Amino acid sequence: MSDLNTCVILKSRPIGIPTPEYFDIIEKPIASLSDGQVLVRTDYWSVEPAMRGWVNDAPNYSPPVPIGDVMRSFATGEVIKSRDANFAVGDQVTGLFGWQTHAVVDGTTISRKITETDLPNSLALGVLGINGVTAYCGFLDLCQPTSGETVVVSTAAGAVGSAVGQLAKIHGCRTIGITSSAAKIDQCKNDFGFDEAISYKSPDFKTELTSTLPDGVDCYFDNTSGDISDAVMCHLALNARITICGTAAHSDWDPIPMGPRVHRQMLVARAKMQGFLVFDHKERFPHAINALANWVRDGSLKYNEHILDGPAAATDAIGMLYRGENTGKLLVRV
Ligand SMILES: NC(=O)c1ccc[n+]([C@@H]2O[C@H](COP(=O)([O-])OP(=O)(O)OC[C@H]3O[C@@H](n4cnc5c(N)ncnc54)[C@H](OP(=O)(O)O)[C@@H]3O)[C@@H](O)[C@H]2O)c1
């Protein structure tokens, strides 16, 4: 075993979307273990839109990654040394290990042992990880869709959006996906079974949206905010439910751009809108992961992965998400 840990560290504080110059790749000796700690050799690192918030010094739900620290991220890997009786050498695990090849962590940092040994480990970062659980809790628990309802999803071709669309189909809903390009429209319809998919970049976006919504929107799973959401909010059906899951369309958070006021549409539709953070729903994770894994196994829940190779690729990976260049759950293979 190499006794060096290759890490991607945050070099300086980005403003807006972090680009490669804000990161450095360094090697340092692997730390020795104290009681209660394990050494995990990582095999996949996750890339999330939320990382932009984790490195920026703007008000958020967690403190920013300190300058000089390993970039915070979820990862999968194998326990190769253990001083925690709950974990044995050889266990496959996932947790907040960071963008580093060898993570010495407290056992409490491990989110779970990966028990779906019939499925690829990388799924624990996507459809059986934060993305899938976000779709499960953020859509099924908050929107409580019923058969025959119309569901609109933004970032529909992405890791969270594609899962929301498929969960909606599993529950008998009609699904409309919003994405950027012709290739992703094709992915939404042919890979993920959306009934309709449209591009927010089309000059006719608002007309196309209107024509897909003759009876309005019962559930809107909002991953973008911005002009896309302003357009969707004009079509709320009676008793509509809206999950605010992400704000990918905001290029700047300081100040947060103000859009049209939605109070009139909400009042007329007697709609309910709720902000969602997946980490508030930890008690639901085992149930959600079990259900999601069974849908993956029976073929009713499909996923795409977009895999980059090696630590250097990680430094531009967050930018890729905000340029819409990913064609599935974005991962770095170590
Ligand atoms: N609240 C929570 O607990 C939670 C947890 C996980 C994820 N999320 C949110 O869920 C959303 C999707 O995350 P993901 O991991 O599944 O990423 P993803 O959808 O796989 O990738 C991000 C996508 O965002 C879209 N995008 C980027 N810039 C945009 C813009 N200016 N306007 C509209 N769309 C834009 C791009 O898709 P197009 O090519 O379609 O533009 C890009 O592919 C994000 O907003 C994320 O923050 C929230």
The ligand as an SDF file (V2000), in Angstrom:
LIG
                    3D

 48 52  0  0  0  0  0  0  0  0999 V2000
  -31.8700   20.3140   -1.2130 N   0  0  0  0  0  0  0  0  0  0  0  0
  -31.1700   19.2010   -1.1540 C   0  0  0  0  0  0  0  0  0  0  0  0
  -31.0680   18.5340   -0.1250 O   0  0  0  0  0  0  0  0  0  0  0  0
  -30.4910   18.7240   -2.4070 C   0  0  0  0  0  0  0  0  0  0  0  0
  -29.7900   17.4990   -2.4500 C   0  0  0  0  0  0  0  0  0  0  0  0
  -29.2030   17.0990   -3.6590 C   0  0  0  0  0  0  0  0  0  0  0  0
  -29.3280   17.9270   -4.7870 C   0  0  0  0  0  0  0  0  0  0  0  0
  -30.0080   19.1000   -4.6880 N   0  0  0  0  0  0  0  0  0  0  0  0
  -30.1820   19.9930   -5.8480 C   0  0  0  0  0  0  0  0  0  0  0  0
  -30.7310   19.2340   -6.9180 O   0  0  0  0  0  0  0  0  0  0  0  0
  -30.3440   19.8460   -8.1390 C   0  0  0  0  0  0  0  0  0  0  0  0
  -29.8050   18.7640   -9.0720 C   0  0  0  0  0  0  0  0  0  0  0  0
  -28.6270   18.1930   -8.4890 O   0  0  0  0  0  0  0  0  0  0  0  0
  -27.8880   16.9460   -9.1740 P   0  0  0  0  0  0  0  0  0  0  0  0
  -26.8400   16.5080   -8.2150 O   0  0  0  0  0  0  0  0  0  0  0  0
  -28.8950   15.9950   -9.6520 O   0  0  0  0  0  0  0  0  0  0  0  0
  -27.1500   17.6290  -10.4050 O   0  0  0  0  0  0  0  0  0  0  0  0
  -27.4180   17.3640  -11.9650 P   0  0  0  0  0  0  0  0  0  0  0  0
  -28.8470   17.7060  -12.2500 O   0  0  0  0  0  0  0  0  0  0  0  0
  -26.9300   16.0160  -12.3360 O   0  0  0  0  0  0  0  0  0  0  0  0
  -26.4590   18.4470  -12.6160 O   0  0  0  0  0  0  0  0  0  0  0  0
  -26.7360   19.8110  -12.4810 C   0  0  0  0  0  0  0  0  0  0  0  0
  -27.5780   20.2950  -13.6740 C   0  0  0  0  0  0  0  0  0  0  0  0
  -28.0490   21.6100  -13.4090 O   0  0  0  0  0  0  0  0  0  0  0  0
  -28.4570   22.1710  -14.6270 C   0  0  0  0  0  0  0  0  0  0  0  0
  -28.0920   23.5890  -14.6530 N   0  0  0  0  0  0  0  0  0  0  0  0
  -26.8670   24.1250  -14.4790 C   0  0  0  0  0  0  0  0  0  0  0  0
  -26.9420   25.4670  -14.6070 N   0  0  0  0  0  0  0  0  0  0  0  0
  -28.2500   25.7600  -14.8630 C   0  0  0  0  0  0  0  0  0  0  0  0
  -28.9670   26.9730  -15.1020 C   0  0  0  0  0  0  0  0  0  0  0  0
  -28.3550   28.1720  -15.1090 N   0  0  0  0  0  0  0  0  0  0  0  0
  -30.3010   26.9110  -15.3360 N   0  0  0  0  0  0  0  0  0  0  0  0
  -30.9360   25.7210  -15.3340 C   0  0  0  0  0  0  0  0  0  0  0  0
  -30.3150   24.5210  -15.1260 N   0  0  0  0  0  0  0  0  0  0  0  0
  -28.9870   24.5640  -14.8890 C   0  0  0  0  0  0  0  0  0  0  0  0
  -27.7020   21.4080  -15.7400 C   0  0  0  0  0  0  0  0  0  0  0  0
  -28.6790   20.6420  -16.4540 O   0  0  0  0  0  0  0  0  0  0  0  0
  -29.3050   21.1710  -17.8450 P   0  0  0  0  0  0  0  0  0  0  0  0
  -28.3710   20.7090  -18.8970 O   0  0  0  0  0  0  0  0  0  0  0  0
  -30.6620   20.5590  -17.8550 O   0  0  0  0  0  0  0  0  0  0  0  0
  -29.3270   22.6900  -17.7540 O   0  0  0  0  0  0  0  0  0  0  0  0
  -26.7870   20.4630  -14.9650 C   0  0  0  0  0  0  0  0  0  0  0  0
  -26.5660   19.2610  -15.6500 O   0  0  0  0  0  0  0  0  0  0  0  0
  -29.3350   20.9300   -7.7940 C   0  0  0  0  0  0  0  0  0  0  0  0
  -29.9940   22.1840   -7.7810 O   0  0  0  0  0  0  0  0  0  0  0  0
  -28.8870   20.5550   -6.3970 C   0  0  0  0  0  0  0  0  0  0  0  0
  -28.4270   21.6640   -5.6630 O   0  0  0  0  0  0  0  0  0  0  0  0
  -30.5740   19.5200   -3.5370 C   0  0  0  0  0  0  0  0  0  0  0  0
  1  2  1  0
  2  3  2  0
  2  4  1  0
  4  5  1  0
  4 48  2  0
  5  6  2  0
  6  7  1  0
  7  8  2  0
  8  9  1  0
  8 48  1  0
  9 10  1  0
  9 46  1  0
 10 11  1  0
 11 12  1  0
 11 44  1  0
 12 13  1  0
 13 14  1  0
 14 15  2  0
 14 16  1  0
 14 17  1  0
 17 18  1  0
 18 19  2  0
 18 20  1  0
 18 21  1  0
 21 22  1  0
 22 23  1  0
 23 24  1  0
 23 42  1  0
 24 25  1  0
 25 26  1  0
 25 36  1  0
 26 27  1  0
 26 35  1  0
 27 28  2  0
 28 29  1  0
 29 30  1  0
 29 35  2  0
 30 31  1  0
 30 32  2  0
 32 33  1  0
 33 34  2  0
 34 35  1  0
 36 37  1  0
 36 42  1  0
 37 38  1  0
 38 39  2  0
 38 40  1  0
 38 41  1  0
 42 43  1  0
 44 45  1  0
 44 46  1  0
 46 47  1  0
M  CHG  2   8   1  16  -1
M  END
$$$$
